[in-house]
Amino acid sequence: MPHPIFVNNLTKPLDHPARVGYGDSFLSRLRGLMFRSRLALDDGLLLVEKRNSRLDTSIHMFFVPFDLAVFWINSDMIVVDKVIAKSWRPAYFPKADAQFTLEIHPDRFGDYEIGDKVEFKHV
């Protein structure tokens, strides 16, 4: 299981920043949130790539039975795109290069906006 981190929004501080698993291994990126029955409001995953890329940070929603709020963050720690990813859809790509893909509960879609600066803090 990926170790937990907080994703703080430095542009718009949150009372309860997202607490997610830090998925920087091949297996954690491969599995993502597939095969879970549900996602708690305070749960999620940050998928980490080695470099900024649109292709490498694309996601699919096969075998994910719930919608997700997805945010793409570049190596400068700026949110470059966001979307509500619908379950069982084939693919989502960010509009700009990103290094990180944040997947959280869809009710948290307003927590981060395009252009926001974020930071990762270990729990």
C-alpha positions as CSV (number, residue, x, y, z in Angstrom):
1,M,0.0,0.0,0.0
2,P,1.4,3.5,-0.9
3,H,2.4,5.6,2.1
4,P,0.0,8.4,2.9
5,I,0.7,12.1,2.2
6,F,-1.3,15.3,2.4
7,V,-1.9,17.4,-0.7
8,N,-2.0,21.0,0.5
9,N,-3.4,23.8,-1.7
10,L,-1.1,26.8,-1.2
11,T,-3.3,29.1,-3.3
12,K,-6.5,28.3,-1.4
13,P,-5.7,26.7,2.0
14,L,-8.0,23.9,2.9
15,D,-9.2,22.9,6.4
16,H,-8.9,19.3,5.4
17,P,-6.4,18.8,2.6
18,A,-6.6,15.5,0.6
19,R,-4.9,12.6,2.4
20,V,-3.9,10.1,-0.3
21,G,-1.6,7.3,-1.0
22,Y,1.7,8.2,-2.7
23,G,1.9,5.8,-5.7
24,D,5.3,6.0,-7.2
25,S,5.9,2.3,-7.8
26,F,5.0,0.5,-11.0
27,L,2.5,-1.7,-9.3
28,S,0.7,1.1,-7.5
29,R,0.4,3.0,-10.8
30,L,-0.8,-0.1,-12.6
31,R,-3.5,-1.0,-10.1
32,G,-4.5,2.6,-9.3
33,L,-8.0,2.5,-7.7
34,M,-9.3,-0.4,-9.8
35,F,-11.3,-3.2,-8.1
36,R,-12.3,-1.1,-5.1
37,S,-16.0,-1.2,-4.2
38,R,-16.1,2.5,-3.1
39,L,-13.9,5.5,-2.3
40,A,-14.3,7.3,1.0
41,L,-14.4,11.2,1.0
42,D,-11.0,11.4,2.6
43,D,-9.3,8.7,0.5
44,G,-7.5,8.8,-2.8
45,L,-4.2,8.2,-4.7
46,L,-1.4,10.3,-6.1
47,L,0.1,8.6,-9.1
48,V,3.7,9.7,-9.6
49,E,5.7,9.7,-12.9
50,K,9.4,10.3,-13.4
51,R,8.8,13.3,-15.8
52,N,6.2,15.7,-17.1
53,S,4.1,14.0,-19.8
54,R,0.6,14.0,-21.2
55,L,0.7,10.4,-22.2
56,D,2.3,9.0,-19.1
57,T,-0.2,10.7,-16.8
58,S,-3.3,9.6,-18.8
59,I,-5.7,7.3,-16.9
60,H,-8.4,4.9,-17.8
61,M,-11.5,4.1,-15.7
62,F,-11.9,0.4,-16.5
63,F,-12.7,-1.6,-13.4
64,V,-13.3,1.6,-11.3
65,P,-17.0,1.4,-10.4
66,F,-17.3,5.0,-9.1
67,D,-16.5,8.5,-10.5
68,L,-13.3,10.4,-9.5
69,A,-12.1,13.9,-9.3
70,V,-8.9,13.9,-11.1
71,F,-6.3,16.7,-11.0
72,W,-3.0,16.8,-13.0
73,I,-0.1,18.5,-11.4
74,N,3.2,19.4,-13.1
75,S,6.7,19.3,-11.7
76,D,6.4,23.0,-10.7
77,M,3.5,21.8,-8.4
78,I,0.9,23.7,-10.4
79,V,-2.5,22.1,-11.2
80,V,-2.6,22.1,-15.0
81,D,-6.0,20.3,-15.6
82,K,-8.9,18.7,-13.7
83,V,-11.9,16.6,-14.7
84,I,-14.6,14.4,-13.2
85,A,-13.6,11.0,-14.6
86,K,-16.7,8.8,-15.1
87,S,-16.5,5.1,-14.2
88,W,-15.8,2.6,-17.0
89,R,-14.6,5.3,-19.5
90,P,-11.7,4.3,-21.7
91,A,-9.2,7.3,-21.3
92,Y,-8.6,10.7,-19.9
93,F,-5.6,12.8,-20.9
94,P,-4.5,16.1,-19.3
95,K,-4.6,19.3,-21.4
96,A,-0.9,20.0,-20.5
97,D,2.1,18.0,-19.4
98,A,2.0,16.7,-15.8
99,Q,4.0,14.6,-13.5
100,F,1.4,13.8,-10.9
101,T,-2.2,12.5,-11.2
102,L,-4.3,13.1,-8.1
103,E,-7.4,10.9,-7.9
104,I,-9.9,11.7,-5.1
105,H,-13.6,11.6,-4.2
106,P,-15.7,13.6,-6.7
107,D,-17.2,15.7,-3.9
108,R,-13.7,17.3,-3.5
109,F,-13.7,18.6,-7.1
110,G,-13.7,22.2,-5.8
111,D,-10.7,21.7,-3.5
112,Y,-8.1,22.4,-6.3
113,E,-8.4,24.7,-9.4
114,I,-6.3,25.0,-12.5
115,G,-3.4,27.3,-11.7
116,D,-3.4,26.5,-8.0
117,K,0.0,25.8,-6.4
118,V,0.2,22.7,-4.2
119,E,2.6,20.9,-1.9
120,F,3.0,17.3,-0.7
121,K,3.5,16.7,3.0
122,H,4.3,13.4,4.6
123,V,1.7,12.3,7.2
